[in-house]
């Protein structure tokens, strides 16, 4: 059986579109975590709350409070989706947060935690860590 050229082109375009949708879903979750970490480092409580699910928000704000007396900066942040857990998406980041107090640096390795995200109303929200 021969496939007509136009049918072949249509199938290729549909396949590419479906692949792009899948990668956008993961990149959306990854970008949400990057925004969340940047809000933490920039000490932006409103943005941090907006990027957290209701159950996680108190924990996110407690972590933010722990950084109030120190200078923090971010180095080499890069996040990517690593899997799923039921309806949740798992995102792992590389890079580190460096907290400086009295000229002493403490490094927090971001690869030590996996972020759990939920999609609520079309928005990816951080809703825990593993």
MMTF fields as JSON, N, C-alpha, C and O atoms, coordinates in Angstrom:
{
  "mmtfVersion": "1.0.0",
  "mmtfProducer": "UNKNOWN",
  "numBonds": 519,
  "numAtoms": 520,
  "numGroups": 130,
  "numChains": 1,
  "numModels": 1,
  "chainsPerModel": [1],
  "groupsPerChain": [130],
  "chainIdList": ["A"],
  "bondAtomList": [4, 2, 8, 6, 12, 10, 16, 14, 20, 18, 24, 22, 28, 26, 32, 30, 36, 34, 40, 38, 44, 42, 48, 46, 52, 50, 56, 54, 60, 58, 64, 62, 68, 66, 72, 70, 76, 74, 80, 78, 84, 82, 88, 86, 92, 90, 96, 94, 100, 98, 104, 102, 108, 106, 112, 110, 116, 114, 120, 118, 124, 122, 128, 126, 132, 130, 136, 134, 140, 138, 144, 142, 148, 146, 152, 150, 156, 154, 160, 158, 164, 162, 168, 166, 172, 170, 176, 174, 180, 178, 184, 182, 188, 186, 192, 190, 196, 194, 200, 198, 204, 202, 208, 206, 212, 210, 216, 214, 220, 218, 224, 222, 228, 226, 232, 230, 236, 234, 240, 238, 244, 242, 248, 246, 252, 250, 256, 254, 260, 258, 264, 262, 268, 266, 272, 270, 276, 274, 280, 278, 284, 282, 288, 286, 292, 290, 296, 294, 300, 298, 304, 302, 308, 306, 312, 310, 316, 314, 320, 318, 324, 322, 328, 326, 332, 330, 336, 334, 340, 338, 344, 342, 348, 346, 352, 350, 356, 354, 360, 358, 364, 362, 368, 366, 372, 370, 376, 374, 380, 378, 384, 382, 388, 386, 392, 390, 396, 394, 400, 398, 404, 402, 408, 406, 412, 410, 416, 414, 420, 418, 424, 422, 428, 426, 432, 430, 436, 434, 440, 438, 444, 442, 448, 446, 452, 450, 456, 454, 460, 458, 464, 462, 468, 466, 472, 470, 476, 474, 480, 478, 484, 482, 488, 486, 492, 490, 496, 494, 500, 498, 504, 502, 508, 506, 512, 510, 516, 514],
  "bondOrderList": [1, 1, 1, 1, 1, 1, 1, 1, 1, 1, 1, 1, 1, 1, 1, 1, 1, 1, 1, 1, 1, 1, 1, 1, 1, 1, 1, 1, 1, 1, 1, 1, 1, 1, 1, 1, 1, 1, 1, 1, 1, 1, 1, 1, 1, 1, 1, 1, 1, 1, 1, 1, 1, 1, 1, 1, 1, 1, 1, 1, 1, 1, 1, 1, 1, 1, 1, 1, 1, 1, 1, 1, 1, 1, 1, 1, 1, 1, 1, 1, 1, 1, 1, 1, 1, 1, 1, 1, 1, 1, 1, 1, 1, 1, 1, 1, 1, 1, 1, 1, 1, 1, 1, 1, 1, 1, 1, 1, 1, 1, 1, 1, 1, 1, 1, 1, 1, 1, 1, 1, 1, 1, 1, 1, 1, 1, 1, 1, 1],
  "groupList": [{"groupName": "UNK", "atomNameList": ["N", "CA", "C", "O"], "elementList": ["N", "C", "C", "O"], "formalChargeList": [0, 0, 0, 0], "bondAtomList": [1, 0, 2, 1, 3, 2], "bondOrderList": [1, 1, 2], "singleLetterCode": "X", "chemCompType": "L-PEPTIDE LINKING"}],
  "groupTypeList": [0, 0, 0, 0, 0, 0, 0, 0, 0, 0, 0, 0, 0, 0, 0, 0, 0, 0, 0, 0, 0, 0, 0, 0, 0, 0, 0, 0, 0, 0, 0, 0, 0, 0, 0, 0, 0, 0, 0, 0, 0, 0, 0, 0, 0, 0, 0, 0, 0, 0, 0, 0, 0, 0, 0, 0, 0, 0, 0, 0, 0, 0, 0, 0, 0, 0, 0, 0, 0, 0, 0, 0, 0, 0, 0, 0, 0, 0, 0, 0, 0, 0, 0, 0, 0, 0, 0, 0, 0, 0, 0, 0, 0, 0, 0, 0, 0, 0, 0, 0, 0, 0, 0, 0, 0, 0, 0, 0, 0, 0, 0, 0, 0, 0, 0, 0, 0, 0, 0, 0, 0, 0, 0, 0, 0, 0, 0, 0, 0, 0],
  "groupIdList": [1, 2, 3, 4, 5, 6, 7, 8, 9, 10, 11, 12, 13, 14, 15, 16, 17, 18, 19, 20, 21, 22, 23, 24, 25, 26, 27, 28, 29, 30, 31, 32, 33, 34, 35, 36, 37, 38, 39, 40, 41, 42, 43, 44, 45, 46, 47, 48, 49, 50, 51, 52, 53, 54, 55, 56, 57, 58, 59, 60, 61, 62, 63, 64, 65, 66, 67, 68, 69, 70, 71, 72, 73, 74, 75, 76, 77, 78, 79, 80, 81, 82, 83, 84, 85, 86, 87, 88, 89, 90, 91, 92, 93, 94, 95, 96, 97, 98, 99, 100, 101, 102, 103, 104, 105, 106, 107, 108, 109, 110, 111, 112, 113, 114, 115, 116, 117, 118, 119, 120, 121, 122, 123, 124, 125, 126, 127, 128, 129, 130],
  "secStructList": [7, 7, 7, 7, 2, 2, 2, 2, 2, 2, 2, 2, 2, 2, 2, 2, 2, 2, 2, 2, 2, 2, 2, 2, 2, 2, 2, 2, 2, 2, 2, 2, 2, 2, 2, 2, 2, 2, 2, 2, 2, 6, 6, 7, 2, 2, 2, 2, 2, 2, 6, 5, 7, 2, 2, 2, 2, 2, 2, 2, 2, 2, 2, 2, 2, 2, 6, 6, 6, 1, 3, 3, 3, 3, 3, 3, 3, 3, 3, 3, 3, 3, 3, 3, 3, 6, 6, 3, 3, 3, 3, 3, 3, 3, 3, 3, 3, 3, 3, 3, 3, 6, 6, 3, 3, 3, 3, 3, 3, 4, 4, 4, 7, 3, 3, 3, 3, 3, 3, 3, 6, 6, 3, 3, 3, 3, 3, 3, 3, 7],
  "xCoordList": [0.837, 0.0, 0.881, 1.805, 0.591, 1.344, 0.623, -0.597, 1.413, 0.845, 1.019, 2.111, -0.044, 0.021, 0.886, 0.862, 1.646, 2.547, 1.839, 2.395, 0.652, -0.039, -0.43, -0.353, -0.849, -1.203, 0.03, -0.048, 1.145, 2.4, 2.778, 3.16, 2.671, 2.997, 2.07, 2.525, 0.794, -0.175, 0.177, 0.13, 0.525, 0.892, 2.154, 2.238, 3.12, 4.351, 4.043, 4.55, 3.224, 2.874, 2.134, 2.427, 1.187, 0.451, 1.392, 1.284, 2.296, 3.263, 4.139, 4.387, 4.606, 5.433, 4.643, 5.177, 3.4, 2.567, 2.335, 2.399, 2.067, 1.867, 3.141, 3.077, 4.267, 5.545, 5.809, 6.314, 5.481, 5.687, 4.796, 5.228, 3.56, 2.664, 3.228, 3.181, 3.75, 4.325, 5.525, 5.676, 6.379, 7.56, 7.194, 7.868, 6.149, 5.717, 5.17, 5.36, 4.492, 3.968, 5.121, 5.066, 6.155, 7.307, 8.044, 8.473, 8.196, 8.924, 8.135, 8.734, 6.809, 5.982, 6.183, 6.282, 6.245, 6.485, 7.897, 8.104, 8.861, 10.252, 10.39, 11.072, 9.749, 9.799, 9.132, 9.59, 8.063, 7.391, 8.327, 8.335, 9.116, 10.068, 11.172, 11.572, 11.665, 12.689, 12.151, 12.86, 10.908, 10.293, 10.135, 10.352, 9.759, 9.597, 10.934, 10.984, 12.004, 13.319, 13.798, 14.377, 13.562, 13.929, 13.141, 13.698, 11.864, 11.069, 11.624, 11.646, 12.07, 12.676, 13.956, 14.15, 14.815, 16.092, 15.883, 16.635, 14.874, 14.578, 13.731, 13.393, 13.396, 12.614, 11.277, 10.861, 10.619, 9.346, 8.223, 7.873, 7.672, 6.663, 5.399, 4.811, 4.97, 3.75, 3.898, 3.009, 5.026, 5.254, 5.426, 4.935, 6.118, 6.317, 4.965, 4.729, 4.091, 2.747, 1.97, 1.285, 2.075, 1.346, 1.831, 1.081, 3.074, 3.65, 3.541, 4.066, 2.857, 2.702, 1.239, 0.348, 0.989, -0.377, -0.731, 0.159, -1.989, -2.45, -1.807, -1.457, -1.652, -1.061, 0.419, 0.921, 1.124, 2.569, 2.937, 4.046, 2.03, 2.332, 2.932, 3.914, 2.401, 3.015, 4.473, 5.305, 4.777, 6.151, 7.053, 8.179, 6.567, 7.351, 7.655, 8.777, 6.674, 6.88, 7.789, 8.522, 7.75, 8.667, 10.102, 11.019, 10.297, 11.633, 12.103, 13.267, 11.219, 11.56, 11.976, 12.958, 11.242, 11.583, 12.977, 13.673, 13.387, 14.7, 15.847, 16.981, 15.551, 16.577, 16.582, 17.388, 15.718, 15.585, 16.847, 17.133, 17.6, 18.776, 20.067, 21.142, 19.966, 21.172, 21.033, 19.928, 22.159, 22.175, 22.204, 23.02, 21.322, 21.307, 21.435, 20.993, 22.059, 22.181, 22.047, 22.158, 21.81, 21.561, 22.655, 23.061, 23.133, 24.148, 23.722, 23.327, 23.81, 23.657, 22.337, 22.331, 21.228, 19.929, 19.492, 19.491, 19.123, 18.541, 17.647, 18.094, 16.389, 15.427, 14.852, 14.746, 14.478, 13.817, 12.916, 13.166, 11.862, 10.938, 11.635, 12.267, 11.516, 12.164, 11.169, 11.561, 9.901, 8.923, 7.591, 7.333, 6.75, 5.439, 5.192, 5.836, 4.257, 3.81, 2.293, 1.77, 1.602, 0.166, -0.088, 0.428, -0.892, -1.175, -0.122, -0.138, 0.781, 1.822, 3.005, 3.272, 3.706, 4.906, 6.098, 6.029, 7.181, 8.394, 9.447, 9.699, 10.058, 11.059, 12.317, 12.258, 13.449, 14.751, 15.551, 15.547, 16.236, 17.029, 18.502, 18.865, 19.318, 20.755, 21.064, 20.305, 22.171, 22.572, 22.572, 22.4, 22.77, 22.8, 22.389, 22.549, 21.857, 21.584, 22.745, 23.12, 23.312, 24.413, 23.921, 23.556, 23.918, 23.499, 24.756, 25.607, 24.863, 26.037, 25.621, 24.711, 26.309, 26.086, 27.448, 28.218, 27.749, 29.055, 30.216, 31.171, 30.129, 31.176, 31.425, 32.464, 30.499, 30.622, 29.517, 28.338, 29.909, 28.944, 28.506, 29.306, 27.218, 26.677, 25.985, 25.129, 26.354, 25.786, 24.656, 24.771, 23.572, 22.426, 22.325, 21.99, 22.615, 22.616, 21.174, 20.47, 20.74, 19.362, 19.086, 17.926, 20.108, 19.879, 19.527, 19.231, 19.56, 19.232, 17.724, 17.281, 16.939, 15.49, 14.785, 15.211, 13.721, 12.874, 11.568, 10.927, 11.181, 9.957, 8.762, 8.841, 7.656, 6.409, 5.469, 5.225, 4.945, 4.061, 2.7, 2.565, 1.691, 0.334, -0.107, 0.361, -1.004, -1.559, -2.949, -3.854, -3.109, -4.401, -4.828, -4.159, -5.933, -6.437, -5.494, -5.478, -4.705, -3.77, -2.436, -1.578, -2.247, -1.004, -0.278, -0.899, 1.041, 1.854, 2.221, 2.741, 1.95, 2.23, 3.103, 2.885, 4.091, 4.919, 4.058, 3.401, 4.071, 3.182, 3.919, 3.285, 5.246, 6.009, 7.384, 7.768, 8.112, 9.457, 9.607, 8.936, 10.494, 10.831, 12.292, 12.797],
  "yCoordList": [-1.176, 0.0, 1.238, 1.353, 2.154, 3.393, 4.498, 4.636, 5.293, 6.452, 7.646, 7.895, 8.365, 9.542, 10.602, 10.731, 11.356, 12.374, 13.359, 13.72, 13.804, 14.792, 14.177, 14.842, 12.915, 12.23, 12.066, 12.217, 11.761, 11.62, 12.939, 12.951, 14.033, 15.36, 15.687, 16.191, 15.407, 15.676, 14.858, 15.384, 13.595, 12.752, 13.263, 13.234, 13.722, 14.269, 15.537, 15.707, 16.419, 17.672, 17.369, 17.98, 16.443, 16.077, 15.479, 15.798, 14.631, 14.035, 15.091, 15.039, 16.046, 17.123, 17.997, 18.424, 18.262, 19.086, 18.388, 19.021, 17.091, 16.338, 16.278, 16.375, 16.126, 16.115, 17.466, 17.526, 18.532, 19.876, 20.101, 20.72, 19.613, 19.77, 19.064, 19.606, 17.89, 17.153, 17.864, 17.901, 18.426, 19.103, 20.431, 20.856, 21.103, 22.349, 22.1, 22.923, 20.973, 20.655, 20.554, 21.149, 19.818, 19.685, 20.987, 21.316, 21.746, 23.002, 24.009, 24.843, 23.959, 24.846, 24.579, 25.515, 23.32, 22.954, 23.344, 23.854, 23.11, 23.471, 24.977, 25.438, 25.737, 27.201, 27.678, 28.641, 27.014, 27.384, 27.21, 28.043, 26.135, 25.924, 26.971, 27.501, 27.274, 28.315, 29.656, 30.382, 29.976, 31.214, 31.176, 32.181, 30.02, 29.833, 30.063, 30.783, 29.457, 29.605, 31.053, 31.589, 31.678, 33.09, 33.974, 34.923, 33.686, 34.449, 34.276, 35.227, 33.071, 32.813, 33.624, 34.282, 33.575, 34.285, 35.801, 36.529, 36.274, 37.711, 38.162, 39.339, 37.209, 37.48, 38.14, 39.102, 37.596, 38.108, 37.187, 36.209, 37.512, 36.665, 36.545, 35.466, 37.624, 37.574, 36.618, 35.812, 36.718, 35.838, 34.39, 33.467, 34.19, 32.845, 32.208, 31.036, 32.988, 32.49, 32.149, 31.127, 33.007, 32.786, 31.539, 30.95, 31.132, 29.961, 28.693, 27.647, 28.781, 27.635, 27.226, 28.073, 25.923, 25.477, 25.856, 26.161, 25.84, 26.274, 25.465, 26.025, 24.166, 23.32, 23.601, 23.428, 24.026, 24.238, 25.668, 25.908, 26.608, 28.017, 28.306, 29.045, 27.766, 28.048, 27.576, 28.242, 26.443, 25.928, 26.833, 27.123, 27.278, 28.178, 29.483, 29.985, 30.025, 31.29, 31.114, 32.035, 29.949, 29.666, 29.596, 30.112, 28.954, 28.91, 30.318, 30.657, 31.124, 32.506, 33.264, 34.006, 33.083, 33.741, 33.359, 34.179, 32.125, 31.673, 32.402, 32.393, 33.031, 33.746, 35.255, 35.97, 35.741, 37.19, 37.864, 39.006, 37.183, 37.809, 37.591, 37.982, 36.973, 36.685, 37.251, 37.527, 37.415, 37.774, 36.469, 35.592, 36.338, 35.098, 35.423, 36.465, 34.485, 34.594, 33.198, 32.184, 33.184, 31.954, 31.756, 32.702, 30.525, 30.203, 29.009, 27.967, 29.182, 28.094, 27.338, 26.108, 28.045, 27.395, 26.836, 27.544, 25.565, 24.899, 23.784, 22.928, 23.788, 22.789, 22.015, 22.532, 20.749, 19.952, 18.921, 18.45, 18.591, 17.574, 16.225, 15.871, 15.467, 14.162, 13.014, 11.854, 13.314, 12.243, 12.738, 13.939, 11.766, 12.079, 11.185, 10.151, 11.607, 10.839, 11.001, 11.933, 10.087, 10.244, 11.426, 11.473, 12.393, 13.585, 14.669, 15.69, 14.46, 15.443, 15.286, 14.199, 16.392, 16.396, 16.613, 17.409, 15.899, 16.01, 16.78, 16.495, 17.761, 18.612, 18.634, 18.859, 18.397, 18.429, 19.59, 19.832, 20.304, 21.455, 21.215, 20.46, 21.871, 21.937, 23.368, 24.291, 23.535, 24.857, 24.921, 23.91, 26.131, 26.262, 27.661, 28.644, 27.699, 28.95, 29.159, 28.25, 30.347, 30.657, 31.72, 32.825, 31.369, 32.282, 32.807, 32.029, 34.122, 34.74, 35.478, 36.307, 35.159, 35.833, 36.068, 35.126, 37.306, 37.684, 37.182, 36.605, 37.404, 37.019, 35.514, 35.087, 34.72, 33.265, 32.734, 33.018, 31.958, 31.394, 29.996, 29.172, 29.762, 28.411, 28.076, 28.83, 26.942, 26.536, 25.544, 24.605, 25.771, 24.855, 24.259, 24.953, 22.98, 22.268, 21.984, 21.23, 22.577, 22.404, 21.006, 20.602, 20.266, 18.92, 17.922, 16.76, 18.373, 17.483, 17.377, 16.581, 18.174, 18.127, 18.04, 18.646, 17.291, 17.193, 17.902, 17.602, 18.829, 19.592, 18.843, 18.251, 18.88, 18.257, 19.378, 20.312, 19.287, 20.327, 19.759, 18.605, 20.609, 20.271, 21.322, 22.46, 20.93, 21.865, 22.237, 21.402, 23.505, 23.998, 25.153, 26.184, 24.976, 26.021, 26.382, 27.529, 25.427, 25.664, 26.242, 26.526, 26.42, 26.953, 25.869, 25.132, 25.769, 24.844, 25.496, 26.611, 24.802, 25.305, 24.321, 23.111, 24.842, 24.003, 23.567, 24.386, 22.267, 21.743, 20.732, 19.883, 20.814, 19.934, 19.656, 20.1, 18.898, 18.455, 16.992, 16.504, 16.318, 14.931, 14.857, 13.785],
  "zCoordList": [0.0, 0.0, 0.0, 0.804, -0.899, -1.0, -0.241, -0.324, 0.511, 1.189, 0.262, -0.25, 0.056, -0.801, -0.119, 1.105, -0.905, -0.334, 0.582, 1.619, 0.249, 1.085, 2.43, 3.463, 2.418, 3.654, 4.54, 5.759, 3.931, 4.663, 5.342, 6.512, 4.614, 5.159, 6.332, 7.359, 6.188, 7.262, 8.5, 9.612, 8.336, 9.473, 10.165, 11.393, 9.406, 9.984, 10.78, 11.888, 10.232, 10.92, 12.218, 13.245, 12.195, 13.408, 14.45, 15.634, 14.03, 14.957, 15.615, 16.819, 14.823, 15.368, 16.336, 17.36, 16.028, 16.907, 18.243, 19.297, 18.2, 19.443, 20.265, 21.49, 19.646, 20.363, 21.009, 22.13, 20.329, 20.885, 22.093, 23.065, 22.056, 23.21, 24.43, 25.535, 24.249, 25.371, 25.958, 27.179, 25.131, 25.658, 26.297, 27.236, 25.821, 26.435, 27.827, 28.723, 28.024, 29.348, 30.332, 31.408, 29.987, 30.863, 31.044, 32.15, 29.947, 30.063, 30.88, 31.559, 30.836, 31.656, 33.132, 33.925, 33.507, 34.905, 35.316, 36.417, 34.447, 34.746, 34.923, 35.838, 34.057, 34.147, 35.44, 36.056, 35.848, 37.098, 38.29, 39.196, 38.298, 39.393, 39.34, 40.376, 38.151, 38.037, 38.56, 39.258, 38.221, 38.718, 40.242, 40.919, 40.768, 42.209, 42.931, 43.929, 42.432, 43.06, 42.949, 43.894, 41.814, 41.66, 42.623, 43.176, 42.833, 43.797, 45.204, 45.986, 45.525, 46.83, 47.0, 48.022, 46.008, 46.069, 46.073, 46.721, 45.357, 45.317, 46.505, 46.631, 47.371, 48.591, 48.262, 48.907, 47.244, 46.778, 47.276, 46.616, 48.437, 49.076, 48.234, 48.167, 47.592, 46.78, 45.604, 45.326, 44.921, 43.77, 44.236, 43.586, 45.354, 45.89, 46.225, 45.929, 46.84, 47.153, 45.895, 45.838, 44.884, 43.628, 42.896, 42.118, 43.136, 42.463, 43.3, 42.917, 44.449, 45.361, 45.435, 45.369, 45.571, 45.832, 47.271, 48.065, 47.603, 48.929, 50.059, 51.097, 49.865, 50.916, 51.128, 52.239, 50.098, 50.171, 50.57, 51.047, 50.382, 50.609, 51.996, 52.064, 53.1, 54.405, 54.489, 55.104, 53.88, 53.883, 53.056, 53.458, 51.906, 51.051, 51.78, 51.714, 52.464, 53.179, 54.393, 54.752, 55.025, 56.134, 55.624, 56.263, 54.464, 53.87, 53.512, 53.727, 52.976, 52.658, 53.922, 53.906, 54.999, 56.272, 56.753, 57.352, 56.495, 56.958, 56.248, 56.727, 55.11, 54.355, 54.61, 54.017, 55.46, 55.627, 56.168, 55.808, 57.02, 57.646, 56.869, 57.325, 55.705, 54.931, 53.52, 53.051, 52.864, 51.45, 50.667, 50.949, 49.691, 48.912, 47.431, 46.946, 46.744, 45.293, 44.693, 45.382, 43.416, 42.688, 41.66, 40.984, 41.54, 40.538, 39.699, 40.222, 38.389, 37.408, 37.516, 37.473, 37.655, 37.759, 36.414, 35.407, 36.407, 35.242, 35.756, 36.519, 35.343, 35.812, 34.636, 33.524, 34.906, 33.88, 34.534, 35.643, 33.808, 34.289, 34.251, 33.256, 35.351, 35.411, 35.448, 35.319, 35.621, 35.667, 36.189, 36.276, 36.534, 37.087, 38.296, 38.473, 39.109, 40.265, 40.302, 40.914, 39.643, 39.473, 38.558, 37.442, 39.03, 38.235, 38.449, 37.761, 39.384, 39.679, 38.73, 38.219, 38.506, 37.691, 38.625, 39.562, 38.36, 39.17, 38.384, 37.214, 39.047, 38.401, 39.267, 40.476, 38.621, 39.301, 38.733, 37.526, 39.616, 39.193, 39.491, 40.392, 38.716, 38.954, 39.361, 39.067, 40.032, 40.469, 41.985, 42.666, 42.503, 43.961, 44.389, 43.666, 45.586, 46.269, 47.221, 47.962, 47.203, 48.113, 49.081, 48.68, 50.361, 51.425, 52.117, 52.548, 52.217, 52.829, 54.094, 54.079, 55.192, 56.463, 57.096, 57.282, 57.424, 58.006, 57.156, 57.675, 55.858, 54.905, 54.83, 54.329, 55.314, 55.228, 54.323, 54.535, 53.31, 52.362, 52.779, 53.222, 52.623, 52.765, 51.456, 50.993, 50.855, 49.577, 49.794, 50.583, 49.084, 49.108, 47.713, 46.754, 47.609, 46.331, 45.915, 46.587, 44.822, 44.37, 43.831, 43.752, 43.463, 42.931, 44.042, 43.763, 45.287, 46.409, 46.647, 47.475, 45.925, 46.112, 44.765, 43.782, 44.742, 43.56, 43.886, 44.893, 43.047, 43.269, 42.694, 41.618, 43.429, 43.009, 42.583, 43.347, 41.37, 40.84, 40.493, 40.088, 40.663, 40.253, 39.244, 39.269, 38.366, 37.404, 37.892, 37.924, 38.271, 38.741, 37.851, 37.791, 37.17, 36.291, 35.169, 34.722, 34.702, 33.613, 34.061, 33.226, 35.36, 35.895, 36.683, 37.449, 36.496, 37.265, 38.586, 38.608, 39.695, 41.023, 41.787, 41.728, 42.504, 43.351, 44.531, 45.172, 44.807, 45.851, 46.732, 47.359, 46.784, 47.665, 47.122, 46.04, 47.921, 47.556, 47.958, 48.867, 47.265, 47.63, 47.958, 48.292]
}
